[in-house]
Amino acid sequence: MKISRFLVVSALVGTLATSSFSQQGEQEPMNFFITSVGMGDGANLGGLAGADAHCQALASAVDRGDSAWRAYLSTQGRNAVNARDRIGEGPYYGAAGHMIARDKAHLHGDTLELARLGNGLNSFHARTEKGDFVNGITGRRLGQGPSVHDILTGSMPDGRAYTDGADHTCSNWTSNADGEGGAQVGHFDRQGLDNTSWNSTHGTRGCSQQSLIPSGGAGFFYCFTID
């Protein structure tokens, strides 16, 4: 794997952000990852059930299928679901053993102090279930391929569902149509012209696979265990 200078710097920053919460000893098992592949149908993931099944299948392929996995996605409307309520309490560790955050409050920056501290989710620590890096803006600039840093979440920065009248979840992850809505995404590499939120940066141009590409997406999403 080719590691850029930016990734090394990001690793140091992430380590400082989480060092006070890290524990010495045996590496903790992975309970967080970015999907290595999308589902190939834009933001139509087959609803939450389909997205969860995708997380479970990817985890099983790397011998982590013993845990129950859930997609970090919100839904809207009646019986809306908050992405933050679908995941375990933490601490959260990636495939390479890096701690992303100690708990939900740390992950989402629920207090001013935690928001200033930041979590450890960045281009070095946020990897696929295989432990591979995901290509972001820096990788694109280095000629490593197109950026796929847009991660589907459908969520506000606090990890909760939108309550306005706009569609931020492509019909609750069942639509691949354009012109009828979009999906809110975050940037795992914390880079971009918008804000640098990992879970709520901007909306997509539409819900089809082709509409996810222009802003730097491929239909990837975050997966966490529920325990």
Z-matrix of the N, CA and C atoms (Angstrom, degrees):
N
C 1 1.475
C 2 1.517 1 109.74
N 3 1.335 2 115.65 1 133.83
C 4 1.450 3 120.99 2 179.47
C 5 1.513 4 109.89 3 -86.33
N 6 1.318 5 116.78 4 125.51
C 7 1.454 6 121.22 5 -177.54
C 8 1.517 7 109.40 6 -112.39
N 9 1.323 8 116.67 7 121.66
C 10 1.453 9 120.67 8 -179.61
C 11 1.521 10 110.96 9 -81.81
N 12 1.349 11 115.09 10 164.24
C 13 1.459 12 119.81 11 177.17
C 14 1.518 13 110.51 12 -60.14
N 15 1.334 14 116.37 13 -36.04
C 16 1.464 15 119.70 14 179.50
C 17 1.521 16 111.55 15 -61.80
N 18 1.342 17 116.72 16 -39.27
C 19 1.463 18 119.77 17 -179.62
C 20 1.512 19 111.11 18 -64.34
N 21 1.330 20 115.64 19 -37.79
C 22 1.463 21 118.92 20 178.99
C 23 1.522 22 110.15 21 -65.06
N 24 1.332 23 116.45 22 -43.37
C 25 1.466 24 120.16 23 178.24
C 26 1.519 25 110.02 24 -63.56
N 27 1.344 26 117.05 25 -42.81
C 28 1.464 27 121.23 26 179.01
C 29 1.519 28 111.17 27 -59.88
N 30 1.322 29 115.45 28 -38.13
C 31 1.463 30 119.75 29 179.73
C 32 1.518 31 110.45 30 -62.60
N 33 1.335 32 116.27 31 -42.77
C 34 1.453 33 119.91 32 179.65
C 35 1.512 34 111.59 33 -64.74
N 36 1.340 35 116.27 34 -41.67
C 37 1.463 36 120.58 35 178.73
C 38 1.517 37 110.20 36 -63.88
N 39 1.340 38 116.52 37 -45.66
C 40 1.456 39 119.83 38 179.83
C 41 1.511 40 112.52 39 -63.48
N 42 1.325 41 115.53 40 -36.19
C 43 1.468 42 119.61 41 178.97
C 44 1.515 43 110.65 42 -64.98
N 45 1.334 44 116.45 43 -41.63
C 46 1.460 45 119.78 44 177.89
C 47 1.516 46 111.14 45 -64.41
N 48 1.337 47 116.26 46 -36.27
C 49 1.462 48 120.33 47 -177.52
C 50 1.511 49 112.13 48 -68.57
N 51 1.342 50 116.66 49 -27.83
C 52 1.461 51 119.20 50 -175.20
C 53 1.523 52 113.95 51 -116.88
N 54 1.323 53 117.91 52 -0.10
C 55 1.459 54 120.03 53 -172.91
C 56 1.518 55 112.99 54 -61.36
N 57 1.332 56 116.89 55 -32.90
C 58 1.458 57 119.22 56 -177.93
C 59 1.515 58 111.97 57 -71.08
N 60 1.364 59 116.37 58 -12.25
C 61 1.448 60 120.08 59 -178.59
C 62 1.532 61 111.89 60 -108.06
N 63 1.362 62 117.36 61 -8.71
C 64 1.458 63 121.06 62 -175.72
C 65 1.519 64 110.95 63 -73.56
N 66 1.318 65 115.21 64 152.10
C 67 1.449 66 120.69 65 179.20
C 68 1.520 67 108.57 66 -120.14
N 69 1.310 68 116.51 67 145.51
C 70 1.451 69 121.76 68 178.06
C 71 1.524 70 109.19 69 -80.41
N 72 1.343 71 114.90 70 156.26
C 73 1.449 72 118.62 71 175.06
C 74 1.512 73 112.51 72 117.00
N 75 1.328 74 116.31 73 -155.44
C 76 1.454 75 122.73 74 -175.45
C 77 1.525 76 111.14 75 -62.12
N 78 1.328 77 115.47 76 142.15
C 79 1.461 78 121.18 77 -179.56
C 80 1.522 79 110.76 78 -62.82
N 81 1.310 80 115.74 79 134.20
C 82 1.458 81 121.07 80 178.71
C 83 1.526 82 110.11 81 -71.95
N 84 1.328 83 117.98 82 148.09
C 85 1.465 84 120.28 83 179.22
C 86 1.532 85 111.28 84 -71.07
N 87 1.319 86 115.88 85 147.33
C 88 1.458 87 121.85 86 178.78
C 89 1.520 88 111.38 87 -60.65
N 90 1.335 89 116.43 88 128.55
C 91 1.464 90 119.79 89 172.32
C 92 1.527 91 111.45 90 -133.94
N 93 1.343 92 115.03 91 20.56
C 94 1.467 93 122.39 92 177.26
C 95 1.519 94 108.86 93 -153.31
N 96 1.329 95 116.97 94 140.31
C 97 1.465 96 120.28 95 171.06
C 98 1.521 97 110.49 96 -162.34
N 99 1.330 98 115.18 97 164.99
C 100 1.457 99 122.62 98 169.97
C 101 1.522 100 106.41 99 -96.95
N 102 1.309 101 118.10 100 136.16
C 103 1.461 102 120.10 101 179.92
C 104 1.525 103 110.20 102 -59.69
N 105 1.302 104 116.69 103 134.90
C 106 1.469 105 121.19 104 -179.62
C 107 1.516 106 111.85 105 -74.34
N 108 1.316 107 116.48 106 -22.56
C 109 1.465 108 122.84 107 176.54
C 110 1.525 109 108.17 108 -140.76
N 111 1.324 110 115.43 109 150.82
C 112 1.453 111 119.47 110 173.62
C 113 1.516 112 109.28 111 -84.39
N 114 1.317 113 116.68 112 -166.95
C 115 1.459 114 120.54 113 -179.42
C 116 1.523 115 111.84 114 -100.10
N 117 1.334 116 116.23 115 -0.20
C 118 1.456 117 120.97 116 171.19
C 119 1.500 118 116.64 117 79.20
N 120 1.321 119 118.68 118 4.48
C 121 1.466 120 121.42 119 -178.36
C 122 1.520 121 110.03 120 -126.92
N 123 1.317 122 116.07 121 41.45
C 124 1.460 123 120.32 122 -179.15
C 125 1.513 124 111.15 123 64.87
N 126 1.341 125 115.55 124 -134.64
C 127 1.463 126 120.56 125 179.76
C 128 1.522 127 112.35 126 -91.13
N 129 1.325 128 117.30 127 7.53
C 130 1.461 129 120.34 128 172.40
C 131 1.522 130 107.43 129 -82.62
N 132 1.313 131 114.86 130 100.30
C 133 1.470 132 121.58 131 -176.81
C 134 1.520 133 112.44 132 -104.18
N 135 1.330 134 114.74 133 5.57
C 136 1.460 135 117.71 134 -174.37
C 137 1.513 136 111.45 135 77.01
N 138 1.356 137 115.30 136 30.18
C 139 1.464 138 120.07 137 -178.17
C 140 1.518 139 110.97 138 71.75
N 141 1.312 140 115.39 139 -172.50
C 142 1.465 141 119.31 140 179.33
C 143 1.522 142 112.13 141 -62.89
N 144 1.316 143 116.20 142 -35.58
C 145 1.464 144 119.74 143 -178.80
C 146 1.521 145 110.86 144 -63.15
N 147 1.325 146 116.45 145 -42.77
C 148 1.460 147 120.25 146 179.00
C 149 1.517 148 112.07 147 -65.59
N 150 1.336 149 116.41 148 -41.66
C 151 1.462 150 120.93 149 179.11
C 152 1.527 151 110.80 150 -65.16
N 153 1.324 152 116.49 151 -41.66
C 154 1.467 153 120.20 152 177.89
C 155 1.525 154 111.45 153 -61.76
N 156 1.320 155 115.56 154 -41.36
C 157 1.466 156 119.91 155 -179.74
C 158 1.527 157 110.62 156 -64.11
N 159 1.334 158 116.30 157 -35.63
C 160 1.463 159 120.67 158 178.10
C 161 1.527 160 110.02 159 -65.33
N 162 1.337 161 116.74 160 -44.94
C 163 1.467 162 120.81 161 176.66
C 164 1.528 163 110.52 162 -58.35
N 165 1.323 164 116.14 163 -45.48
C 166 1.455 165 121.09 164 -177.47
C 167 1.520 166 111.52 165 -63.34
N 168 1.340 167 116.49 166 -41.39
C 169 1.463 168 120.75 167 -179.16
C 170 1.526 169 111.08 168 -66.43
N 171 1.325 170 117.47 169 -42.62
C 172 1.462 171 120.46 170 179.33
C 173 1.524 172 110.78 171 -65.52
N 174 1.328 173 116.78 172 -40.33
C 175 1.460 174 120.39 173 178.40
C 176 1.528 175 110.87 174 -65.77
N 177 1.320 176 117.16 175 -39.82
C 178 1.466 177 121.33 176 179.93
C 179 1.521 178 111.01 177 -63.27
N 180 1.326 179 116.03 178 -33.78
C 181 1.470 180 120.69 179 -178.75
C 182 1.525 181 112.42 180 -67.05
N 183 1.328 182 116.54 181 -18.40
C 184 1.480 183 120.41 182 177.76
C 185 1.531 184 110.35 183 -116.46
N 186 1.329 185 115.13 184 27.86
C 187 1.473 186 122.20 185 174.73
C 188 1.524 187 113.84 186 63.02
N 189 1.348 188 116.57 187 34.52
C 190 1.468 189 120.28 188 174.14
C 191 1.521 190 110.49 189 -121.78
N 192 1.316 191 115.73 190 23.68
C 193 1.455 192 119.99 191 -178.83
C 194 1.511 193 114.41 192 -77.69
N 195 1.339 194 117.38 193 -2.16
C 196 1.451 195 120.12 194 179.43
C 197 1.526 196 111.78 195 -72.94
N 198 1.329 197 116.83 196 -19.41
C 199 1.464 198 121.50 197 177.88
C 200 1.523 199 109.62 198 -97.48
N 201 1.334 200 115.97 199 156.80
C 202 1.464 201 121.38 200 177.01
C 203 1.527 202 108.57 201 -88.43
N 204 1.325 203 117.09 202 122.95
C 205 1.453 204 122.92 203 -176.82
C 206 1.521 205 111.77 204 -107.26
N 207 1.333 206 115.32 205 145.22
C 208 1.461 207 121.24 206 178.49
C 209 1.525 208 109.58 207 -134.24
N 210 1.323 209 115.64 208 146.48
C 211 1.461 210 121.48 209 176.05
C 212 1.522 211 109.49 210 -78.32
N 213 1.319 212 115.72 211 138.63
C 214 1.461 213 121.02 212 177.21
C 215 1.529 214 107.21 213 -82.79
N 216 1.338 215 115.94 214 85.37
C 217 1.460 216 123.02 215 -177.86
C 218 1.521 217 110.13 216 -141.56
N 219 1.314 218 115.72 217 141.08
C 220 1.469 219 120.87 218 173.51
C 221 1.523 220 109.27 219 -100.94
N 222 1.334 221 116.05 220 159.04
C 223 1.463 222 121.29 221 170.73
C 224 1.521 223 108.33 222 -125.76
N 225 1.327 224 116.59 223 165.22
C 226 1.459 225 121.48 224 -175.56
C 227 1.521 226 112.45 225 -119.78
N 228 1.327 227 114.29 226 172.80
C 229 1.455 228 119.89 227 175.45
C 230 1.510 229 113.26 228 82.47
N 231 1.314 230 114.58 229 -155.82
C 232 1.460 231 120.26 230 179.46
C 233 1.533 232 109.75 231 -61.75
N 234 1.302 233 115.94 232 134.97
C 235 1.468 234 122.10 233 -177.53
C 236 1.534 235 112.03 234 60.40
N 237 1.328 236 115.90 235 37.40
C 238 1.466 237 121.03 236 178.67
C 239 1.521 238 110.53 237 -56.82
N 240 1.325 239 115.15 238 148.66
C 241 1.469 240 122.28 239 -178.99
C 242 1.523 241 108.83 240 -119.98
N 243 1.319 242 116.27 241 134.91
C 244 1.461 243 121.79 242 176.25
C 245 1.524 244 109.89 243 -92.22
N 246 1.314 245 116.30 244 131.50
C 247 1.468 246 120.30 245 -179.43
C 248 1.525 247 111.41 246 -56.36
N 249 1.322 248 117.35 247 -40.04
C 250 1.462 249 120.60 248 -176.90
C 251 1.523 250 112.26 249 -65.44
N 252 1.324 251 117.26 250 -22.49
C 253 1.467 252 120.54 251 179.82
C 254 1.522 253 112.31 252 -84.16
N 255 1.328 254 117.43 253 -5.73
C 256 1.453 255 121.30 254 -176.39
C 257 1.522 256 112.68 255 -94.30
N 258 1.322 257 116.93 256 -6.76
C 259 1.465 258 119.69 257 -173.27
C 260 1.522 259 111.08 258 -114.45
N 261 1.326 260 115.43 259 166.20
C 262 1.458 261 120.49 260 179.61
C 263 1.520 262 111.97 261 -69.42
N 264 1.313 263 115.50 262 176.95
C 265 1.461 264 121.36 263 -174.32
C 266 1.525 265 113.70 264 -82.19
N 267 1.334 266 118.16 265 -11.36
C 268 1.457 267 120.75 266 -178.80
C 269 1.528 268 111.13 267 90.73
N 270 1.339 269 117.10 268 179.17
C 271 1.468 270 127.39 269 1.65
C 272 1.525 271 111.81 270 -68.79
N 273 1.346 272 115.69 271 158.74
C 274 1.457 273 122.48 272 -174.16
C 275 1.529 274 110.23 273 -110.06
N 276 1.329 275 115.59 274 129.76
C 277 1.458 276 121.77 275 -178.38
C 278 1.524 277 110.48 276 -125.18
N 279 1.329 278 115.72 277 140.50
C 280 1.447 279 121.28 278 175.94
C 281 1.516 280 111.90 279 -85.83
N 282 1.335 281 115.52 280 -179.07
C 283 1.463 282 121.16 281 -175.12
C 284 1.518 283 112.93 282 -63.05
N 285 1.331 284 117.50 283 -29.21
C 286 1.462 285 120.91 284 -178.54
C 287 1.526 286 112.73 285 -90.63
N 288 1.332 287 116.92 286 5.99
C 289 1.456 288 120.37 287 176.86
C 290 1.511 289 115.27 288 90.74
N 291 1.331 290 118.09 289 3.68
C 292 1.456 291 120.24 290 179.38
C 293 1.524 292 110.40 291 -80.17
N 294 1.312 293 116.50 292 137.68
C 295 1.450 294 120.02 293 177.64
C 296 1.523 295 109.65 294 -82.41
N 297 1.317 296 115.74 295 126.25
C 298 1.468 297 121.86 296 179.76
C 299 1.526 298 110.17 297 -83.64
N 300 1.303 299 116.22 298 -43.10
C 301 1.467 300 121.56 299 178.75
C 302 1.522 301 108.26 300 -165.08
N 303 1.342 302 115.85 301 156.63
C 304 1.463 303 119.05 302 -177.02
C 305 1.522 304 112.63 303 -82.44
N 306 1.365 305 116.81 304 -28.27
C 307 1.455 306 121.00 305 -179.43
C 308 1.526 307 109.27 306 -163.26
N 309 1.318 308 117.35 307 -177.49
C 310 1.468 309 120.84 308 -177.12
C 311 1.521 310 112.25 309 -62.97
N 312 1.312 311 117.04 310 -38.86
C 313 1.462 312 120.61 311 -179.41
C 314 1.523 313 110.53 312 -63.72
N 315 1.319 314 116.80 313 -42.22
C 316 1.462 315 121.69 314 177.99
C 317 1.527 316 110.40 315 -66.93
N 318 1.316 317 116.61 316 -42.27
C 319 1.464 318 121.56 317 -179.17
C 320 1.520 319 111.41 318 -59.84
N 321 1.332 320 116.33 319 -40.16
C 322 1.463 321 121.23 320 -174.83
C 323 1.526 322 114.16 321 -101.11
N 324 1.325 323 117.90 322 -1.18
C 325 1.453 324 119.94 323 -179.40
C 326 1.515 325 112.34 324 61.55
N 327 1.326 326 115.91 325 49.35
C 328 1.465 327 121.08 326 -173.16
C 329 1.521 328 114.36 327 -66.09
N 330 1.306 329 117.85 328 -24.02
C 331 1.458 330 120.79 329 177.33
C 332 1.527 331 108.80 330 -116.18
N 333 1.325 332 117.06 331 162.89
C 334 1.457 333 121.08 332 179.32
C 335 1.520 334 110.88 333 -59.49
N 336 1.331 335 115.97 334 -40.72
C 337 1.465 336 120.13 335 179.96
C 338 1.520 337 111.21 336 -63.12
N 339 1.343 338 117.29 337 -44.38
C 340 1.454 339 120.92 338 -179.54
C 341 1.524 340 111.22 339 -69.98
N 342 1.331 341 116.41 340 -34.75
C 343 1.458 342 120.07 341 177.99
C 344 1.524 343 110.44 342 -63.83
N 345 1.325 344 116.62 343 -39.70
C 346 1.465 345 120.77 344 178.63
C 347 1.521 346 110.90 345 -69.32
N 348 1.323 347 116.46 346 -38.55
C 349 1.455 348 120.83 347 179.78
C 350 1.519 349 110.74 348 -65.86
N 351 1.332 350 116.05 349 -45.00
C 352 1.455 351 120.78 350 -177.37
C 353 1.520 352 111.94 351 79.55
N 354 1.340 353 115.84 352 159.57
C 355 1.461 354 119.09 353 176.62
C 356 1.528 355 109.45 354 -97.34
N 357 1.312 356 116.45 355 -179.06
C 358 1.456 357 121.09 356 -176.88
C 359 1.511 358 114.04 357 -95.63
N 360 1.344 359 116.60 358 15.87
C 361 1.455 360 119.82 359 -178.94
C 362 1.527 361 108.53 360 -83.17
N 363 1.324 362 115.94 361 110.20
C 364 1.462 363 121.51 362 -178.80
C 365 1.524 364 109.00 363 -152.12
N 366 1.325 365 116.63 364 -176.57
C 367 1.461 366 120.73 365 -173.68
C 368 1.524 367 113.66 366 -65.51
N 369 1.317 368 118.44 367 -19.07
C 370 1.459 369 121.02 368 178.52
C 371 1.531 370 111.71 369 -90.10
N 372 1.294 371 117.35 370 -41.48
C 373 1.463 372 121.53 371 -175.47
C 374 1.524 373 113.84 372 -86.05
N 375 1.339 374 116.96 373 -31.66
C 376 1.466 375 120.41 374 -177.19
C 377 1.524 376 109.41 375 -83.52
N 378 1.328 377 116.15 376 99.71
C 379 1.459 378 121.17 377 -175.84
C 380 1.526 379 111.25 378 -122.87
N 381 1.313 380 115.10 379 174.63
C 382 1.458 381 119.99 380 178.37
C 383 1.526 382 110.01 381 -76.60
N 384 1.323 383 114.99 382 175.88
C 385 1.462 384 119.98 383 178.47
C 386 1.530 385 111.40 384 -63.10
N 387 1.330 386 116.93 385 -20.47
C 388 1.459 387 121.34 386 179.05
C 389 1.524 388 112.31 387 -87.41
N 390 1.321 389 116.32 388 -6.26
C 391 1.451 390 120.47 389 -176.64
C 392 1.515 391 113.08 390 87.94
N 393 1.340 392 117.33 391 7.64
C 394 1.459 393 121.48 392 -179.48
C 395 1.525 394 111.17 393 -82.52
N 396 1.330 395 115.15 394 152.27
C 397 1.455 396 120.11 395 174.51
C 398 1.526 397 109.54 396 -75.03
N 399 1.329 398 115.62 397 150.53
C 400 1.461 399 122.30 398 174.78
C 401 1.521 400 107.02 399 -103.37
N 402 1.316 401 117.47 400 136.81
C 403 1.460 402 119.88 401 -175.66
C 404 1.523 403 111.56 402 -74.17
N 405 1.311 404 115.01 403 126.96
C 406 1.459 405 121.03 404 178.49
C 407 1.509 406 110.95 405 -116.68
N 408 1.330 407 116.47 406 -159.28
C 409 1.456 408 121.42 407 -177.47
C 410 1.526 409 111.60 408 -62.80
N 411 1.326 410 117.25 409 -42.62
C 412 1.463 411 119.43 410 179.86
C 413 1.521 412 111.21 411 -62.78
N 414 1.315 413 116.88 412 -41.39
C 415 1.457 414 120.38 413 177.77
C 416 1.518 415 112.07 414 -61.68
N 417 1.323 416 116.10 415 -39.22
C 418 1.457 417 120.11 416 177.70
C 419 1.524 418 110.64 417 -62.80
N 420 1.333 419 116.05 418 -43.35
C 421 1.465 420 119.83 419 -179.66
C 422 1.521 421 112.15 420 -66.07
N 423 1.322 422 116.32 421 -27.50
C 424 1.459 423 120.68 422 179.34
C 425 1.530 424 112.13 423 -87.59
N 426 1.324 425 116.24 424 4.32
C 427 1.448 426 120.16 425 177.88
C 428 1.505 427 114.84 426 79.19
N 429 1.341 428 117.21 427 23.23
C 430 1.457 429 121.03 428 -177.73
C 431 1.528 430 112.76 429 -91.64
N 432 1.345 431 116.92 430 9.01
C 433 1.450 432 120.66 431 179.13
C 434 1.515 433 110.88 432 118.07
N 435 1.326 434 116.80 433 173.94
C 436 1.464 435 120.27 434 -178.50
C 437 1.528 436 111.93 435 -67.30
N 438 1.313 437 115.18 436 149.69
C 439 1.460 438 120.12 437 176.83
C 440 1.525 439 110.16 438 -71.28
N 441 1.310 440 116.05 439 136.65
C 442 1.469 441 121.96 440 174.01
C 443 1.530 442 107.88 441 -128.72
N 444 1.337 443 114.68 442 45.22
C 445 1.468 444 118.30 443 -174.32
C 446 1.520 445 113.91 444 -83.08
N 447 1.335 446 118.72 445 -9.62
C 448 1.468 447 120.61 446 176.51
C 449 1.530 448 109.84 447 -71.97
N 450 1.317 449 116.69 448 121.84
C 451 1.467 450 122.08 449 -179.91
C 452 1.526 451 109.15 450 -116.06
N 453 1.307 452 117.63 451 121.76
C 454 1.459 453 122.45 452 -178.27
C 455 1.529 454 111.02 453 -63.21
N 456 1.340 455 116.28 454 130.73
C 457 1.473 456 120.19 455 175.60
C 458 1.530 457 112.45 456 -139.55
N 459 1.332 458 117.23 457 -34.82
C 460 1.464 459 119.84 458 -176.03
C 461 1.516 460 112.95 459 64.60
N 462 1.317 461 116.60 460 23.15
C 463 1.461 462 120.63 461 -169.80
C 464 1.523 463 113.88 462 -123.36
N 465 1.330 464 114.98 463 157.57
C 466 1.446 465 122.04 464 169.09
C 467 1.532 466 107.99 465 -80.40
N 468 1.348 467 118.35 466 167.97
C 469 1.465 468 119.89 467 -177.33
C 470 1.528 469 114.60 468 -56.45
N 471 1.327 470 117.63 469 -27.44
C 472 1.462 471 119.52 470 179.59
C 473 1.521 472 112.89 471 -83.10
N 474 1.338 473 116.40 472 4.46
C 475 1.460 474 120.12 473 177.67
C 476 1.507 475 114.77 474 84.17
N 477 1.329 476 116.29 475 11.01
C 478 1.458 477 120.73 476 -178.58
C 479 1.525 478 111.40 477 -105.25
N 480 1.328 479 115.81 478 163.65
C 481 1.456 480 122.03 479 -177.85
C 482 1.523 481 111.87 480 -73.77
N 483 1.320 482 116.10 481 151.89
C 484 1.459 483 121.57 482 174.13
C 485 1.529 484 109.57 483 -72.90
N 486 1.313 485 115.67 484 145.66
C 487 1.465 486 120.70 485 -178.86
C 488 1.524 487 112.14 486 -117.62
N 489 1.340 488 117.51 487 5.62
C 490 1.466 489 119.44 488 177.70
C 491 1.531 490 109.48 489 -82.95
N 492 1.322 491 116.09 490 -173.49
C 493 1.455 492 119.70 491 -176.06
C 494 1.510 493 114.65 492 -88.81
N 495 1.325 494 118.06 493 -4.78
C 496 1.464 495 121.01 494 -179.50
C 497 1.524 496 111.22 495 -80.71
N 498 1.324 497 115.47 496 155.15
C 499 1.466 498 120.76 497 178.07
C 500 1.517 499 109.45 498 -91.64
N 501 1.315 500 116.39 499 111.64
C 502 1.468 501 122.10 500 179.56
C 503 1.525 502 111.96 501 -107.39
N 504 1.333 503 117.18 502 5.00
C 505 1.470 504 120.58 503 -173.50
C 506 1.524 505 113.36 504 -132.53
N 507 1.341 506 117.22 505 16.40
C 508 1.469 507 120.98 506 -178.78
C 509 1.538 508 110.51 507 48.23
N 510 1.339 509 112.54 508 60.35
C 511 1.478 510 120.50 509 179.70
C 512 1.521 511 111.48 510 54.36
N 513 1.329 512 113.71 511 49.75
C 514 1.474 513 120.59 512 178.55
C 515 1.525 514 111.98 513 55.73
N 516 1.338 515 113.82 514 45.13
C 517 1.456 516 123.06 515 173.53
C 518 1.521 517 113.97 516 64.84
N 519 1.350 518 114.68 517 35.82
C 520 1.470 519 119.34 518 178.23
C 521 1.523 520 112.07 519 -125.55
N 522 1.333 521 118.47 520 3.80
C 523 1.461 522 121.21 521 -175.84
C 524 1.520 523 112.49 522 -120.04
N 525 1.340 524 115.08 523 140.08
C 526 1.457 525 121.57 524 171.81
C 527 1.527 526 110.06 525 -118.29
N 528 1.341 527 116.15 526 19.49
C 529 1.464 528 121.51 527 -176.69
C 530 1.523 529 111.22 528 -88.64
N 531 1.317 530 115.88 529 151.79
C 532 1.455 531 121.48 530 176.41
C 533 1.524 532 109.89 531 -105.30
N 534 1.327 533 115.26 532 155.08
C 535 1.451 534 120.00 533 177.78
C 536 1.508 535 114.63 534 85.44
N 537 1.318 536 117.54 535 1.37
C 538 1.466 537 120.74 536 -177.70
C 539 1.523 538 112.86 537 -124.12
N 540 1.298 539 117.04 538 6.41
C 541 1.456 540 119.87 539 -178.63
C 542 1.507 541 110.63 540 154.13
N 543 1.304 542 116.21 541 -168.41
C 544 1.455 543 121.98 542 179.58
C 545 1.510 544 109.67 543 -161.32
N 546 1.308 545 115.67 544 -171.48
C 547 1.464 546 120.79 545 -179.62
C 548 1.516 547 109.41 546 -130.30
N 549 1.332 548 116.70 547 134.47
C 550 1.460 549 120.53 548 174.84
C 551 1.521 550 108.83 549 -75.12
N 552 1.331 551 115.40 550 136.12
C 553 1.462 552 120.62 551 -179.59
C 554 1.523 553 110.51 552 -127.44
N 555 1.318 554 115.66 553 161.41
C 556 1.456 555 122.45 554 171.90
C 557 1.513 556 108.84 555 -118.33
N 558 1.331 557 117.18 556 168.43
C 559 1.462 558 122.48 557 178.61
C 560 1.524 559 109.63 558 -110.99
N 561 1.320 560 117.01 559 110.45
C 562 1.460 561 119.58 560 -177.29
C 563 1.525 562 111.73 561 -63.58
N 564 1.351 563 117.21 562 -27.17
C 565 1.460 564 120.20 563 -178.27
C 566 1.520 565 113.34 564 -90.01
N 567 1.332 566 115.93 565 0.49
C 568 1.467 567 123.02 566 176.19
C 569 1.531 568 111.74 567 59.60
N 570 1.328 569 117.09 568 33.35
C 571 1.454 570 122.12 569 177.61
C 572 1.524 571 110.01 570 -125.70
N 573 1.322 572 116.39 571 153.56
C 574 1.450 573 120.19 572 176.64
C 575 1.512 574 111.99 573 150.20
N 576 1.334 575 116.13 574 169.79
C 577 1.465 576 121.17 575 179.64
C 578 1.515 577 111.87 576 -77.57
N 579 1.336 578 116.84 577 -21.41
C 580 1.460 579 120.81 578 178.54
C 581 1.525 580 108.35 579 -85.65
N 582 1.298 581 118.23 580 -152.27
C 583 1.466 582 119.18 581 172.46
C 584 1.530 583 108.45 582 -73.21
N 585 1.305 584 117.48 583 173.92
C 586 1.463 585 120.78 584 -175.64
C 587 1.530 586 112.16 585 -109.15
N 588 1.307 587 116.02 586 30.99
C 589 1.463 588 120.70 587 -179.01
C 590 1.525 589 111.64 588 -68.95
N 591 1.308 590 115.64 589 140.24
C 592 1.464 591 120.94 590 177.80
C 593 1.518 592 112.32 591 -74.67
N 594 1.357 593 116.78 592 -20.38
C 595 1.468 594 118.52 593 -174.60
C 596 1.524 595 115.20 594 -127.65
N 597 1.337 596 118.79 595 -3.29
C 598 1.466 597 118.68 596 -178.40
C 599 1.528 598 110.44 597 -157.81
N 600 1.324 599 116.06 598 81.17
C 601 1.457 600 121.38 599 -176.60
C 602 1.529 601 112.76 600 -103.82
N 603 1.341 602 117.15 601 -50.17
C 604 1.463 603 120.80 602 -179.08
C 605 1.524 604 109.44 603 -163.43
N 606 1.312 605 116.40 604 174.44
C 607 1.451 606 121.35 605 177.04
C 608 1.522 607 110.86 606 -97.44
N 609 1.318 608 116.99 607 158.42
C 610 1.457 609 121.35 608 176.85
C 611 1.522 610 109.83 609 -83.11
N 612 1.330 611 116.92 610 167.72
C 613 1.458 612 122.31 611 -179.20
C 614 1.518 613 111.97 612 -76.44
N 615 1.290 614 116.69 613 -17.90
C 616 1.454 615 122.20 614 -179.09
C 617 1.510 616 109.08 615 -177.21
N 618 1.324 617 116.15 616 -163.78
C 619 1.463 618 119.83 617 -174.96
C 620 1.530 619 113.97 618 -113.54
N 621 1.327 620 117.47 619 -6.82
C 622 1.460 621 119.71 620 179.28
C 623 1.525 622 110.72 621 -76.69
N 624 1.322 623 116.33 622 164.35
C 625 1.460 624 120.43 623 178.55
C 626 1.526 625 110.46 624 -59.46
N 627 1.324 626 117.36 625 -40.91
C 628 1.458 627 121.09 626 -179.51
C 629 1.519 628 112.42 627 -66.13
N 630 1.334 629 117.68 628 -29.61
C 631 1.469 630 121.00 629 -179.60
C 632 1.518 631 112.84 630 -77.65
N 633 1.324 632 117.40 631 -14.90
C 634 1.459 633 120.49 632 178.13
C 635 1.528 634 111.43 633 -83.25
N 636 1.314 635 116.44 634 -21.29
C 637 1.465 636 121.04 635 -172.45
C 638 1.525 637 114.76 636 -74.07
N 639 1.356 638 119.83 637 -44.78
C 640 1.477 639 119.63 638 -172.92
C 641 1.524 640 115.73 639 -55.20
N 642 1.311 641 118.05 640 -35.47
C 643 1.465 642 120.27 641 -179.04
C 644 1.524 643 112.17 642 -89.61
N 645 1.325 644 116.93 643 -3.43
C 646 1.460 645 120.03 644 177.27
C 647 1.510 646 113.96 645 105.26
N 648 1.317 647 117.49 646 48.74
C 649 1.458 648 120.01 647 -178.74
C 650 1.514 649 112.90 648 -135.36
N 651 1.322 650 115.79 649 164.85
C 652 1.458 651 121.51 650 178.08
C 653 1.530 652 111.31 651 -142.82
N 654 1.341 653 116.07 652 10.72
C 655 1.459 654 118.95 653 -179.70
C 656 1.510 655 114.12 654 86.55
N 657 1.343 656 117.75 655 20.95
C 658 1.460 657 121.24 656 177.24
C 659 1.531 658 109.33 657 -78.79
N 660 1.333 659 115.87 658 157.67
C 661 1.464 660 120.80 659 173.33
C 662 1.517 661 110.29 660 -148.98
N 663 1.328 662 115.29 661 167.67
C 664 1.470 663 121.62 662 -178.22
C 665 1.533 664 109.45 663 -85.97
N 666 1.318 665 116.77 664 145.96
C 667 1.460 666 122.68 665 173.99
C 668 1.531 667 109.37 666 -126.47
N 669 1.320 668 115.75 667 138.22
C 670 1.475 669 122.48 668 177.64
C 671 1.535 670 107.83 669 -133.74
N 672 1.319 671 116.31 670 153.93
C 673 1.466 672 118.98 671 170.03
C 674 1.523 673 108.76 672 -79.23
N 675 1.324 674 115.84 673 161.54
C 676 1.463 675 119.52 674 178.85
C 677 1.509 676 112.31 675 -96.92
N 678 1.343 677 116.89 676 -0.81
C 679 1.462 678 120.05 677 179.72
C 680 1.512 679 111.25 678 -121.42
